[in-house]
Amino acid sequence: MIGCFAGFVIDADKLLLMGSSLSFAVITLLILKKFRLSTKFKLGLIYGHLIFLFFPFAVLTTDVACNAACMPCANNLGNLAAIALPSTLLFSTLAGFFVIPGFYMLFSRKAQIENVHVINFIRRHSAKMKMNMPKIYIIDNVNPVAFSFRSFKSMVFLSAGLMDILNKKELESVLLHELGHIMRTASVLKMSVSLLRFFSPLSLLARFHHDSGEEEMYADRFAARLQKTGRYLKSAKRKIDRFDSYSS
Ligand SMILES: [Zn+2]
């Protein structure tokens, strides 16, 4: 019975696999820090970083487990990788829920909002919907953008440029639209409808007016219902479109 444990070795192949995975983890981190990238791309990189970071540990623990159980996967690199990959994806996804919103905050210039009207508006509506009040941040960006993260802690990001061009009612419509996303995800996560959605880091992110589809329609309807009109949302989108067409 002592035979299998004696077989546990860190050989050159394993070291190479773990070493290169960790180097990729460092590279993704450097790219994140160094370049100006779209929010979507950043999320992909963070997720990649987590995968490369977890993979060596998954290989190592799988190897130890295979040895302990005297299974043929012990010291078989191909087998180890195949077993380690699913658990790596699972761990990365779970970690992503915690890490991704915080990570994004680390790499963007932002400040918590001080606009009393916005804070009160969000507080009032979150209370009405019986949800935790999301944190609202202003990011230092002249482009009119808004997006939110919906994980265990929800956050809404508004750009300084967006605050500049929208009037009070339009800004409220954007805020309600984002609250709609947050509400929706809470229920989607509860049901966890599809595995693909669960594993995608992008499912944490909602961007105002740049994504389309059923989710956006839901958030739009949500905002229009609470505002009792869709016209402010429409004029907010028009203004953003106009800005985009000037700047591109
Ligand atoms: Zn949206």
Boltz pocket constraint, residues with backbone or C-beta under 6 A from the ligand:
constraints:
  - pocket:
      binder: B
      contacts: [[A, 177], [A, 181], [A, 206], [A, 207], [A, 208], [A, 209], [A, 211], [A, 215], [A, 216], [A, 219]]
      max_distance: 6.0
